[in-house]
Every structure is written in structure tokens, then in C-alpha cells.
Amino acid sequence: MFVEEMDTDTGNVKPLLFEQYQKLIAQLGKRSKDAILPVQIACFTGLRLGEVAGLTWQDVNLEEQYLTVRRSVRYNGATH
């Protein structure tokens, strides 16, 4: 449902509309509630999911309201 938002000529992905974001969160709520927070962080900060997966509490400054991206996690299909 969300893949159709890709511009096949340039390979650029269009940002989700807020309505699409709401549908995505609702769908995740039915399947895996643990996936909601990382997707929310990615959508509202512009981070890639691998960057979100690499975050630790040391990277989050709640008082000053900013995140520091120090690492990115990449899925390796060969080693899982």
C-alpha cells in the first residue's frame, strides 16, 4: 500500500501523508505493537529505520529535546 508512493523514474520515495501514517500505525497495532515506536521516531525525525534501531538512551536528550545518531544498524540476511 505504501510502496506505490515511489517515483520509479528517479527512485525517490515520497514522504507519507499523515493519513497514510495513521493507516500504517493502525496496521502495526494489529500485528506488532513493538514496531510502532521506532516507526513513529523515523516518521517524525526523518531518520532511517537502521538509524532508529541503533539509538540508545545515551543518544536521547529529553531535556534539550534532541537525538544524536552515532550508529546505524543494517540487517544482514545471511547471518540474521
PDB file with SEQRES, HELIX, SHEET and CRYST1 records, atoms N, CA, C and O in Angstrom:
SEQRES   1 A   80  MET PHE VAL GLU GLU MET ASP THR ASP THR GLY ASN VAL          
SEQRES   2 A   80  LYS PRO LEU LEU PHE GLU GLN TYR GLN LYS LEU ILE ALA          
SEQRES   3 A   80  GLN LEU GLY LYS ARG SER LYS ASP ALA ILE LEU PRO VAL          
SEQRES   4 A   80  GLN ILE ALA CYS PHE THR GLY LEU ARG LEU GLY GLU VAL          
SEQRES   5 A   80  ALA GLY LEU THR TRP GLN ASP VAL ASN LEU GLU GLU GLN          
SEQRES   6 A   80  TYR LEU THR VAL ARG ARG SER VAL ARG TYR ASN GLY ALA          
SEQRES   7 A   80  THR HIS                                                      
HELIX    1 AA1 VAL A    3  GLU A    5  5                                   3    
HELIX    2 AA2 PHE A   18  ARG A   31  1                                  14    
HELIX    3 AA3 LYS A   33  ALA A   35  5                                   3    
HELIX    4 AA4 ILE A   36  THR A   45  1                                  10    
HELIX    5 AA5 LEU A   49  ALA A   53  1                                   5    
HELIX    6 AA6 TRP A   57  ASP A   59  5                                   3    
SHEET    1 AA1 2 MET A   6  ASP A   7  0                                        
SHEET    2 AA1 2 ASN A  12  VAL A  13 -1                                        
SHEET    1 AA2 2 VAL A  60  ASN A  61  0                                        
SHEET    2 AA2 2 TYR A  66  LEU A  67 -1                                        
CRYST1    1.000    1.000    1.000  90.00  90.00  90.00 P 1           1          
ATOM      1  N   MET A   1       0.815  -1.184   0.000  1.00  0.00           N  
ATOM      2  CA  MET A   1       0.000   0.000   0.000  1.00  0.00           C  
ATOM      3  C   MET A   1       0.869   1.262   0.000  1.00  0.00           C  
ATOM      4  O   MET A   1       0.480   2.277  -0.580  1.00  0.00           O  
ATOM      5  N   PHE A   2       2.063   1.208   0.657  1.00  0.00           N  
ATOM      6  CA  PHE A   2       2.905   2.390   0.751  1.00  0.00           C  
ATOM      7  C   PHE A   2       3.979   2.427  -0.327  1.00  0.00           C  
ATOM      8  O   PHE A   2       4.541   3.487  -0.605  1.00  0.00           O  
ATOM      9  N   VAL A   3       4.267   1.286  -0.934  1.00  0.00           N  
ATOM     10  CA  VAL A   3       5.308   1.205  -1.952  1.00  0.00           C  
ATOM     11  C   VAL A   3       4.923   1.977  -3.196  1.00  0.00           C  
ATOM     12  O   VAL A   3       5.800   2.457  -3.915  1.00  0.00           O  
ATOM     13  N   GLU A   4       3.655   2.108  -3.464  1.00  0.00           N  
ATOM     14  CA  GLU A   4       3.203   2.814  -4.668  1.00  0.00           C  
ATOM     15  C   GLU A   4       3.593   4.291  -4.647  1.00  0.00           C  
ATOM     16  O   GLU A   4       3.470   4.970  -5.666  1.00  0.00           O  
ATOM     17  N   GLU A   5       4.054   4.795  -3.522  1.00  0.00           N  
ATOM     18  CA  GLU A   5       4.443   6.195  -3.419  1.00  0.00           C  
ATOM     19  C   GLU A   5       5.856   6.447  -3.939  1.00  0.00           C  
ATOM     20  O   GLU A   5       6.362   7.563  -3.814  1.00  0.00           O  
ATOM     21  N   MET A   6       6.502   5.436  -4.520  1.00  0.00           N  
ATOM     22  CA  MET A   6       7.847   5.615  -5.040  1.00  0.00           C  
ATOM     23  C   MET A   6       7.800   6.149  -6.466  1.00  0.00           C  
ATOM     24  O   MET A   6       7.004   5.686  -7.283  1.00  0.00           O  
ATOM     25  N   ASP A   7       8.648   7.116  -6.759  1.00  0.00           N  
ATOM     26  CA  ASP A   7       8.779   7.661  -8.109  1.00  0.00           C  
ATOM     27  C   ASP A   7       9.741   6.750  -8.857  1.00  0.00           C  
ATOM     28  O   ASP A   7      10.951   6.812  -8.640  1.00  0.00           O  
ATOM     29  N   THR A   8       9.221   5.917  -9.724  1.00  0.00           N  
ATOM     30  CA  THR A   8      10.045   4.910 -10.393  1.00  0.00           C  
ATOM     31  C   THR A   8      11.050   5.509 -11.364  1.00  0.00           C  
ATOM     32  O   THR A   8      12.038   4.855 -11.701  1.00  0.00           O  
ATOM     33  N   ASP A   9      10.824   6.736 -11.822  1.00  0.00           N  
ATOM     34  CA  ASP A   9      11.770   7.383 -12.728  1.00  0.00           C  
ATOM     35  C   ASP A   9      13.056   7.785 -12.011  1.00  0.00           C  
ATOM     36  O   ASP A   9      14.147   7.629 -12.558  1.00  0.00           O  
ATOM     37  N   THR A  10      12.933   8.294 -10.811  1.00  0.00           N  
ATOM     38  CA  THR A  10      14.112   8.787 -10.086  1.00  0.00           C  
ATOM     39  C   THR A  10      14.527   7.862  -8.956  1.00  0.00           C  
ATOM     40  O   THR A  10      15.652   7.968  -8.467  1.00  0.00           O  
ATOM     41  N   GLY A  11      13.659   6.960  -8.526  1.00  0.00           N  
ATOM     42  CA  GLY A  11      13.953   6.092  -7.388  1.00  0.00           C  
ATOM     43  C   GLY A  11      13.723   6.774  -6.053  1.00  0.00           C  
ATOM     44  O   GLY A  11      14.005   6.192  -5.005  1.00  0.00           O  
ATOM     45  N   ASN A  12      13.217   7.998  -6.074  1.00  0.00           N  
ATOM     46  CA  ASN A  12      12.947   8.728  -4.839  1.00  0.00           C  
ATOM     47  C   ASN A  12      11.629   8.277  -4.233  1.00  0.00           C  
ATOM     48  O   ASN A  12      10.656   8.014  -4.940  1.00  0.00           O  
ATOM     49  N   VAL A  13      11.617   8.195  -2.922  1.00  0.00           N  
ATOM     50  CA  VAL A  13      10.399   7.828  -2.215  1.00  0.00           C  
ATOM     51  C   VAL A  13       9.753   9.097  -1.691  1.00  0.00           C  
ATOM     52  O   VAL A  13      10.411   9.926  -1.063  1.00  0.00           O  
ATOM     53  N   LYS A  14       8.463   9.243  -1.953  1.00  0.00           N  
ATOM     54  CA  LYS A  14       7.720  10.406  -1.475  1.00  0.00           C  
ATOM     55  C   LYS A  14       7.406  10.221   0.012  1.00  0.00           C  
ATOM     56  O   LYS A  14       7.169   9.097   0.454  1.00  0.00           O  
ATOM     57  N   PRO A  15       7.403  11.291   0.773  1.00  0.00           N  
ATOM     58  CA  PRO A  15       7.048  11.167   2.192  1.00  0.00           C  
ATOM     59  C   PRO A  15       5.602  10.710   2.348  1.00  0.00           C  
ATOM     60  O   PRO A  15       4.755  10.956   1.489  1.00  0.00           O  
ATOM     61  N   LEU A  16       5.346  10.039   3.466  1.00  0.00           N  
ATOM     62  CA  LEU A  16       3.978   9.606   3.749  1.00  0.00           C  
ATOM     63  C   LEU A  16       3.105  10.810   4.068  1.00  0.00           C  
ATOM     64  O   LEU A  16       3.537  11.744   4.744  1.00  0.00           O  
ATOM     65  N   LEU A  17       1.902  10.777   3.587  1.00  0.00           N  
ATOM     66  CA  LEU A  17       0.905  11.746   4.026  1.00  0.00           C  
ATOM     67  C   LEU A  17       0.482  11.359   5.435  1.00  0.00           C  
ATOM     68  O   LEU A  17       0.624  10.198   5.818  1.00  0.00           O  
ATOM     69  N   PHE A  18      -0.027  12.294   6.207  1.00  0.00           N  
ATOM     70  CA  PHE A  18      -0.418  11.991   7.580  1.00  0.00           C  
ATOM     71  C   PHE A  18      -1.481  10.889   7.620  1.00  0.00           C  
ATOM     72  O   PHE A  18      -1.467  10.053   8.523  1.00  0.00           O  
ATOM     73  N   GLU A  19      -2.388  10.880   6.663  1.00  0.00           N  
ATOM     74  CA  GLU A  19      -3.428   9.833   6.602  1.00  0.00           C  
ATOM     75  C   GLU A  19      -2.783   8.463   6.391  1.00  0.00           C  
ATOM     76  O   GLU A  19      -3.213   7.475   6.986  1.00  0.00           O  
ATOM     77  N   GLN A  20      -1.754   8.402   5.547  1.00  0.00           N  
ATOM     78  CA  GLN A  20      -1.047   7.144   5.310  1.00  0.00           C  
ATOM     79  C   GLN A  20      -0.300   6.706   6.569  1.00  0.00           C  
ATOM     80  O   GLN A  20      -0.270   5.523   6.908  1.00  0.00           O  
ATOM     81  N   TYR A  21       0.295   7.667   7.247  1.00  0.00           N  
ATOM     82  CA  TYR A  21       0.985   7.386   8.506  1.00  0.00           C  
ATOM     83  C   TYR A  21       0.005   6.782   9.516  1.00  0.00           C  
ATOM     84  O   TYR A  21       0.330   5.796  10.178  1.00  0.00           O  
ATOM     85  N   GLN A  22      -1.181   7.361   9.637  1.00  0.00           N  
ATOM     86  CA  GLN A  22      -2.184   6.841  10.567  1.00  0.00           C  
ATOM     87  C   GLN A  22      -2.590   5.415  10.220  1.00  0.00           C  
ATOM     88  O   GLN A  22      -2.764   4.587  11.114  1.00  0.00           O  
ATOM     89  N   LYS A  23      -2.744   5.119   8.930  1.00  0.00           N  
ATOM     90  CA  LYS A  23      -3.084   3.762   8.498  1.00  0.00           C  
ATOM     91  C   LYS A  23      -1.961   2.790   8.835  1.00  0.00           C  
ATOM     92  O   LYS A  23      -2.206   1.668   9.278  1.00  0.00           O  
ATOM     93  N   LEU A  24      -0.716   3.237   8.617  1.00  0.00           N  
ATOM     94  CA  LEU A  24       0.434   2.396   8.922  1.00  0.00           C  
ATOM     95  C   LEU A  24       0.491   2.066  10.409  1.00  0.00           C  
ATOM     96  O   LEU A  24       0.698   0.909  10.775  1.00  0.00           O  
ATOM     97  N   ILE A  25       0.312   3.055  11.263  1.00  0.00           N  
ATOM     98  CA  ILE A  25       0.335   2.836  12.713  1.00  0.00           C  
ATOM     99  C   ILE A  25      -0.811   1.913  13.133  1.00  0.00           C  
ATOM    100  O   ILE A  25      -0.622   1.043  13.983  1.00  0.00           O  
ATOM    101  N   ALA A  26      -1.986   2.096  12.550  1.00  0.00           N  
ATOM    102  CA  ALA A  26      -3.129   1.228  12.872  1.00  0.00           C  
ATOM    103  C   ALA A  26      -2.836  -0.212  12.472  1.00  0.00           C  
ATOM    104  O   ALA A  26      -3.157  -1.143  13.210  1.00  0.00           O  
ATOM    105  N   GLN A  27      -2.229  -0.393  11.309  1.00  0.00           N  
ATOM    106  CA  GLN A  27      -1.887  -1.736  10.829  1.00  0.00           C  
ATOM    107  C   GLN A  27      -0.839  -2.374  11.736  1.00  0.00           C  
ATOM    108  O   GLN A  27      -0.946  -3.552  12.078  1.00  0.00           O  
ATOM    109  N   LEU A  28       0.169  -1.603  12.125  1.00  0.00           N  
ATOM    110  CA  LEU A  28       1.196  -2.124  13.026  1.00  0.00           C  
ATOM    111  C   LEU A  28       0.603  -2.492  14.379  1.00  0.00           C  
ATOM    112  O   LEU A  28       1.031  -3.465  15.000  1.00  0.00           O  
ATOM    113  N   GLY A  29      -0.379  -1.721  14.840  1.00  0.00           N  
ATOM    114  CA  GLY A  29      -1.035  -2.009  16.109  1.00  0.00           C  
ATOM    115  C   GLY A  29      -1.733  -3.356  16.114  1.00  0.00           C  
ATOM    116  O   GLY A  29      -1.866  -3.986  17.163  1.00  0.00           O  
ATOM    117  N   LYS A  30      -2.170  -3.792  14.969  1.00  0.00           N  
ATOM    118  CA  LYS A  30      -2.826  -5.100  14.854  1.00  0.00           C  
ATOM    119  C   LYS A  30      -1.808  -6.239  14.842  1.00  0.00           C  
ATOM    120  O   LYS A  30      -2.111  -7.350  15.277  1.00  0.00           O  
ATOM    121  N   ARG A  31      -0.604  -5.965  14.345  1.00  0.00           N  
ATOM    122  CA  ARG A  31       0.388  -7.015  14.148  1.00  0.00           C  
ATOM    123  C   ARG A  31       1.488  -7.024  15.196  1.00  0.00           C  
ATOM    124  O   ARG A  31       1.762  -8.060  15.802  1.00  0.00           O  
ATOM    125  N   SER A  32       2.115  -5.885  15.413  1.00  0.00           N  
ATOM    126  CA  SER A  32       3.265  -5.823  16.308  1.00  0.00           C  
ATOM    127  C   SER A  32       3.363  -4.441  16.940  1.00  0.00           C  
ATOM    128  O   SER A  32       3.902  -3.508  16.344  1.00  0.00           O  
ATOM    129  N   LYS A  33       2.837  -4.325  18.147  1.00  0.00           N  
ATOM    130  CA  LYS A  33       2.851  -3.032  18.825  1.00  0.00           C  
ATOM    131  C   LYS A  33       4.279  -2.556  19.097  1.00  0.00           C  
ATOM    132  O   LYS A  33       4.512  -1.355  19.232  1.00  0.00           O  
ATOM    133  N   ASP A  34       5.241  -3.487  19.178  1.00  0.00           N  
ATOM    134  CA  ASP A  34       6.637  -3.114  19.417  1.00  0.00           C  
ATOM    135  C   ASP A  34       7.231  -2.323  18.260  1.00  0.00           C  
ATOM    136  O   ASP A  34       8.223  -1.618  18.447  1.00  0.00           O  
ATOM    137  N   ALA A  35       6.651  -2.422  17.078  1.00  0.00           N  
ATOM    138  CA  ALA A  35       7.181  -1.727  15.904  1.00  0.00           C  
ATOM    139  C   ALA A  35       6.679  -0.291  15.801  1.00  0.00           C  
ATOM    140  O   ALA A  35       7.190   0.480  14.989  1.00  0.00           O  
ATOM    141  N   ILE A  36       5.698   0.078  16.602  1.00  0.00           N  
ATOM    142  CA  ILE A  36       5.097   1.408  16.478  1.00  0.00           C  
ATOM    143  C   ILE A  36       6.075   2.514  16.851  1.00  0.00           C  
ATOM    144  O   ILE A  36       6.235   3.465  16.086  1.00  0.00           O  
ATOM    145  N   LEU A  37       6.736   2.420  18.004  1.00  0.00           N  
ATOM    146  CA  LEU A  37       7.621   3.495  18.444  1.00  0.00           C  
ATOM    147  C   LEU A  37       8.770   3.743  17.463  1.00  0.00           C  
ATOM    148  O   LEU A  37       9.018   4.902  17.132  1.00  0.00           O  
ATOM    149  N   PRO A  38       9.487   2.717  16.978  1.00  0.00           N  
ATOM    150  CA  PRO A  38      10.548   3.001  16.003  1.00  0.00           C  
ATOM    151  C   PRO A  38      10.029   3.666  14.727  1.00  0.00           C  
ATOM    152  O   PRO A  38      10.699   4.536  14.171  1.00  0.00           O  
ATOM    153  N   VAL A  39       8.855   3.271  14.263  1.00  0.00           N  
ATOM    154  CA  VAL A  39       8.280   3.879  13.060  1.00  0.00           C  
ATOM    155  C   VAL A  39       7.893   5.329  13.356  1.00  0.00           C  
ATOM    156  O   VAL A  39       8.090   6.203  12.511  1.00  0.00           O  
ATOM    157  N   GLN A  40       7.346   5.593  14.539  1.00  0.00           N  
ATOM    158  CA  GLN A  40       7.000   6.962  14.913  1.00  0.00           C  
ATOM    159  C   GLN A  40       8.247   7.847  14.953  1.00  0.00           C  
ATOM    160  O   GLN A  40       8.236   8.967  14.443  1.00  0.00           O  
ATOM    161  N   ILE A  41       9.316   7.338  15.562  1.00  0.00           N  
ATOM    162  CA  ILE A  41      10.560   8.113  15.626  1.00  0.00           C  
ATOM    163  C   ILE A  41      11.069   8.390  14.223  1.00  0.00           C  
ATOM    164  O   ILE A  41      11.471   9.513  13.922  1.00  0.00           O  
ATOM    165  N   ALA A  42      11.058   7.375  13.354  1.00  0.00           N  
ATOM    166  CA  ALA A  42      11.538   7.549  11.980  1.00  0.00           C  
ATOM    167  C   ALA A  42      10.693   8.578  11.229  1.00  0.00           C  
ATOM    168  O   ALA A  42      11.234   9.442  10.538  1.00  0.00           O  
ATOM    169  N   CYS A  43       9.382   8.489  11.362  1.00  0.00           N  
ATOM    170  CA  CYS A  43       8.497   9.409  10.630  1.00  0.00           C  
ATOM    171  C   CYS A  43       8.627  10.850  11.094  1.00  0.00           C  
ATOM    172  O   CYS A  43       8.614  11.774  10.280  1.00  0.00           O  
ATOM    173  N   PHE A  44       8.751  11.042  12.396  1.00  0.00           N  
ATOM    174  CA  PHE A  44       8.756  12.407  12.921  1.00  0.00           C  
ATOM    175  C   PHE A  44      10.142  13.050  12.969  1.00  0.00           C  
ATOM    176  O   PHE A  44      10.254  14.262  13.151  1.00  0.00           O  
ATOM    177  N   THR A  45      11.201  12.245  12.808  1.00  0.00           N  
ATOM    178  CA  THR A  45      12.551  12.817  12.833  1.00  0.00           C  
ATOM    179  C   THR A  45      13.222  12.778  11.472  1.00  0.00           C  
ATOM    180  O   THR A  45      14.188  13.504  11.238  1.00  0.00           O  
ATOM    181  N   GLY A  46      12.721  11.935  10.565  1.00  0.00           N  
ATOM    182  CA  GLY A  46      13.370  11.799   9.268  1.00  0.00           C  
ATOM    183  C   GLY A  46      14.514  10.797   9.276  1.00  0.00           C  
ATOM    184  O   GLY A  46      15.217  10.649   8.276  1.00  0.00           O  
ATOM    185  N   LEU A  47      14.706  10.106  10.403  1.00  0.00           N  
ATOM    186  CA  LEU A  47      15.766   9.102  10.471  1.00  0.00           C  
ATOM    187  C   LEU A  47      15.372   7.858   9.689  1.00  0.00           C  
ATOM    188  O   LEU A  47      14.187   7.558   9.540  1.00  0.00           O  
ATOM    189  N   ARG A  48      16.358   7.146   9.198  1.00  0.00           N  
ATOM    190  CA  ARG A  48      16.123   5.842   8.583  1.00  0.00           C  
ATOM    191  C   ARG A  48      15.891   4.839   9.704  1.00  0.00           C  
ATOM    192  O   ARG A  48      16.321   5.054  10.838  1.00  0.00           O  
ATOM    193  N   LEU A  49      15.202   3.728   9.379  1.00  0.00           N  
ATOM    194  CA  LEU A  49      14.900   2.731  10.415  1.00  0.00           C  
ATOM    195  C   LEU A  49      16.171   2.159  11.033  1.00  0.00           C  
ATOM    196  O   LEU A  49      16.199   1.881  12.231  1.00  0.00           O  
ATOM    197  N   GLY A  50      17.234   1.977  10.228  1.00  0.00           N  
ATOM    198  CA  GLY A  50      18.507   1.479  10.759  1.00  0.00           C  
ATOM    199  C   GLY A  50      19.122   2.438  11.770  1.00  0.00           C  
ATOM    200  O   GLY A  50      19.744   2.010  12.742  1.00  0.00           O  
ATOM    201  N   GLU A  51      18.944   3.742  11.537  1.00  0.00           N  
ATOM    202  CA  GLU A  51      19.435   4.747  12.484  1.00  0.00           C  
ATOM    203  C   GLU A  51      18.612   4.710  13.766  1.00  0.00           C  
ATOM    204  O   GLU A  51      19.154   4.854  14.862  1.00  0.00           O  
ATOM    205  N   VAL A  52      17.327   4.520  13.629  1.00  0.00           N  
ATOM    206  CA  VAL A  52      16.457   4.409  14.805  1.00  0.00           C  
ATOM    207  C   VAL A  52      16.826   3.160  15.603  1.00  0.00           C  
ATOM    208  O   VAL A  52      16.884   3.200  16.832  1.00  0.00           O  
ATOM    209  N   ALA A  53      17.074   2.054  14.906  1.00  0.00           N  
ATOM    210  CA  ALA A  53      17.423   0.799  15.572  1.00  0.00           C  
ATOM    211  C   ALA A  53      18.746   0.911  16.324  1.00  0.00           C  
ATOM    212  O   ALA A  53      18.968   0.188  17.295  1.00  0.00           O  
ATOM    213  N   GLY A  54      19.621   1.804  15.886  1.00  0.00           N  
ATOM    214  CA  GLY A  54      20.912   1.988  16.541  1.00  0.00           C  
ATOM    215  C   GLY A  54      20.887   2.936  17.727  1.00  0.00           C  
ATOM    216  O   GLY A  54      21.902   3.095  18.406  1.00  0.00           O  
ATOM    217  N   LEU A  55      19.751   3.569  17.992  1.00  0.00           N  
ATOM    218  CA  LEU A  55      19.667   4.514  19.109  1.00  0.00           C  
ATOM    219  C   LEU A  55      19.721   3.804  20.457  1.00  0.00           C  
ATOM    220  O   LEU A  55      19.181   2.710  20.621  1.00  0.00           O  
ATOM    221  N   THR A  56      20.382   4.443  21.418  1.00  0.00           N  
ATOM    222  CA  THR A  56      20.343   4.007  22.816  1.00  0.00           C  
ATOM    223  C   THR A  56      19.880   5.210  23.632  1.00  0.00           C  
ATOM    224  O   THR A  56      19.784   6.320  23.108  1.00  0.00           O  
ATOM    225  N   TRP A  57      19.594   4.990  24.911  1.00  0.00           N  
ATOM    226  CA  TRP A  57      19.142   6.097  25.751  1.00  0.00           C  
ATOM    227  C   TRP A  57      20.225   7.159  25.891  1.00  0.00           C  
ATOM    228  O   TRP A  57      19.919   8.320  26.162  1.00  0.00           O  
ATOM    229  N   GLN A  58      21.483   6.779  25.710  1.00  0.00           N  
ATOM    230  CA  GLN A  58      22.577   7.754  25.765  1.00  0.00           C  
ATOM    231  C   GLN A  58      22.502   8.738  24.597  1.00  0.00           C  
ATOM    232  O   GLN A  58      23.056   9.834  24.677  1.00  0.00           O  
ATOM    233  N   ASP A  59      21.828   8.360  23.525  1.00  0.00           N  
ATOM    234  CA  ASP A  59      21.693   9.203  22.338  1.00  0.00           C  
ATOM    235  C   ASP A  59      20.507  10.159  22.417  1.00  0.00           C  
ATOM    236  O   ASP A  59      20.330  11.005  21.540  1.00  0.00           O  
ATOM    237  N   VAL A  60      19.699  10.027  23.460  1.00  0.00           N  
ATOM    238  CA  VAL A  60      18.472  10.811  23.592  1.00  0.00           C  
ATOM    239  C   VAL A  60      18.630  11.829  24.711  1.00  0.00           C  
ATOM    240  O   VAL A  60      18.920  11.469  25.851  1.00  0.00           O  
ATOM    241  N   ASN A  61      18.438  13.099  24.380  1.00  0.00           N  
ATOM    242  CA  ASN A  61      18.463  14.154  25.386  1.00  0.00           C  
ATOM    243  C   ASN A  61      17.039  14.691  25.513  1.00  0.00           C  
ATOM    244  O   ASN A  61      16.600  15.521  24.717  1.00  0.00           O  
ATOM    245  N   LEU A  62      16.334  14.205  26.521  1.00  0.00           N  
ATOM    246  CA  LEU A  62      14.936  14.609  26.706  1.00  0.00           C  
ATOM    247  C   LEU A  62      14.827  16.055  27.172  1.00  0.00           C  
ATOM    248  O   LEU A  62      13.880  16.753  26.812  1.00  0.00           O  
ATOM    249  N   GLU A  63      15.787  16.507  27.968  1.00  0.00           N  
ATOM    250  CA  GLU A  63      15.743  17.877  28.483  1.00  0.00           C  
ATOM    251  C   GLU A  63      15.887  18.905  27.357  1.00  0.00           C  
ATOM    252  O   GLU A  63      15.129  19.873  27.293  1.00  0.00           O  
ATOM    253  N   GLU A  64      16.854  18.690  26.479  1.00  0.00           N  
ATOM    254  CA  GLU A  64      17.094  19.607  25.363  1.00  0.00           C  
ATOM    255  C   GLU A  64      16.291  19.236  24.108  1.00  0.00           C  
ATOM    256  O   GLU A  64      16.251  20.001  23.145  1.00  0.00           O  
ATOM    257  N   GLN A  65      15.660  18.070  24.127  1.00  0.00           N  
ATOM    258  CA  GLN A  65      14.803  17.552  23.055  1.00  0.00           C  
ATOM    259  C   GLN A  65      15.553  17.363  21.739  1.00  0.00           C  
ATOM    260  O   GLN A  65      15.180  17.930  20.712  1.00  0.00           O  
ATOM    261  N   TYR A  66      16.620  16.555  21.784  1.00  0.00           N  
ATOM    262  CA  TYR A  66      17.309  16.189  20.544  1.00  0.00           C  
ATOM    263  C   TYR A  66      17.868  14.778  20.639  1.00  0.00           C  
ATOM    264  O   TYR A  66      18.063  14.238  21.728  1.00  0.00           O  
ATOM    265  N   LEU A  67      18.118  14.201  19.484  1.00  0.00           N  
ATOM    266  CA  LEU A  67      18.717  12.870  19.358  1.00  0.00           C  
ATOM    267  C   LEU A  67      20.079  13.025  18.701  1.00  0.00           C  
ATOM    268  O   LEU A  67      20.287  13.934  17.896  1.00  0.00           O  
ATOM    269  N   THR A  68      20.999  12.141  19.043  1.00  0.00           N  
ATOM    270  CA  THR A  68      22.290  12.094  18.383  1.00  0.00           C  
ATOM    271  C   THR A  68      22.423  10.729  17.728  1.00  0.00           C  
ATOM    272  O   THR A  68      22.353   9.706  18.409  1.00  0.00           O  
ATOM    273  N   VAL A  69      22.614  10.702  16.416  1.00  0.00           N  
ATOM    274  CA  VAL A  69      22.781   9.441  15.699  1.00  0.00           C  
ATOM    275  C   VAL A  69      24.266   9.119  15.679  1.00  0.00           C  
ATOM    276  O   VAL A  69      25.055   9.818  15.044  1.00  0.00           O  
ATOM    277  N   ARG A  70      24.640   8.054  16.381  1.00  0.00           N  
ATOM    278  CA  ARG A  70      26.045   7.650  16.471  1.00  0.00           C  
ATOM    279  C   ARG A  70      26.327   6.384  15.670  1.00  0.00           C  
ATOM    280  O   ARG A  70      27.478   6.088  15.350  1.00  0.00           O  
ATOM    281  N   ARG A  71      25.276   5.642  15.351  1.00  0.00           N  
ATOM    282  CA  ARG A  71      25.452   4.368  14.649  1.00  0.00           C  
ATOM    283  C   ARG A  71      24.182   4.031  13.881  1.00  0.00           C  
ATOM    284  O   ARG A  71      23.117   4.596  14.128  1.00  0.00           O  
ATOM    285  N   SER A  72      24.316   3.113  12.960  1.00  0.00           N  
ATOM    286  CA  SER A  72      23.180   2.624  12.192  1.00  0.00           C  
ATOM    287  C   SER A  72      23.264   1.105  12.155  1.00  0.00           C  
ATOM    288  O   SER A  72      24.351   0.540  12.035  1.00  0.00           O  
ATOM    289  N   VAL A  73      22.127   0.455  12.257  1.00  0.00           N  
ATOM    290  CA  VAL A  73      22.064  -0.994  12.225  1.00  0.00           C  
ATOM    291  C   VAL A  73      21.602  -1.415  10.855  1.00  0.00           C  
ATOM    292  O   VAL A  73      20.655  -0.853  10.304  1.00  0.00           O  
ATOM    293  N   ARG A  74      22.279  -2.414  10.302  1.00  0.00           N  
ATOM    294  CA  ARG A  74      21.893  -2.909   8.969  1.00  0.00           C  
ATOM    295  C   ARG A  74      21.603  -4.396   9.096  1.00  0.00           C  
ATOM    296  O   ARG A  74      22.354  -5.131   9.739  1.00  0.00           O  
ATOM    297  N   TYR A  75      20.512  -4.834   8.482  1.00  0.00           N  
ATOM    298  CA  TYR A  75      20.132  -6.246   8.509  1.00  0.00           C  
ATOM    299  C   TYR A  75      20.983  -7.026   7.534  1.00  0.00           C  
ATOM    300  O   TYR A  75      21.106  -6.659   6.365  1.00  0.00           O  
ATOM    301  N   ASN A  76      21.566  -8.095   8.018  1.00  0.00           N  
ATOM    302  CA  ASN A  76      22.342  -8.983   7.172  1.00  0.00           C  
ATOM    303  C   ASN A  76      21.555 -10.275   7.008  1.00  0.00           C  
ATOM    304  O   ASN A  76      21.465 -11.070   7.944  1.00  0.00           O  
ATOM    305  N   GLY A  77      20.985 -10.491   5.832  1.00  0.00           N  
ATOM    306  CA  GLY A  77      20.149 -11.658   5.577  1.00  0.00           C  
ATOM    307  C   GLY A  77      20.890 -12.976   5.711  1.00  0.00           C  
ATOM    308  O   GLY A  77      20.272 -13.999   6.006  1.00  0.00           O  
ATOM    309  N   ALA A  78      22.193 -12.977   5.501  1.00  0.00           N  
ATOM    310  CA  ALA A  78      22.976 -14.212   5.589  1.00  0.00           C  
ATOM    311  C   ALA A  78      23.147 -14.674   7.022  1.00  0.00           C  
ATOM    312  O   ALA A  78      23.148 -15.876   7.290  1.00  0.00           O  
ATOM    313  N   THR A  79      23.293 -13.729   7.953  1.00  0.00           N  
ATOM    314  CA  THR A  79      23.529 -14.104   9.355  1.00  0.00           C  
ATOM    315  C   THR A  79      22.335 -13.825  10.262  1.00  0.00           C  
ATOM    316  O   THR A  79      22.340 -14.230  11.424  1.00  0.00           O  
ATOM    317  N   HIS A  80      21.324 -13.150   9.757  1.00  0.00           N  
ATOM    318  CA  HIS A  80      20.114 -12.795  10.505  1.00  0.00           C  
ATOM    319  C   HIS A  80      20.483 -11.995  11.723  1.00  0.00           C  
ATOM    320  O   HIS A  80      19.605 -11.598  12.489  1.00  0.00           O  
TER     321      HIS A  80                                                      
END                                                                             
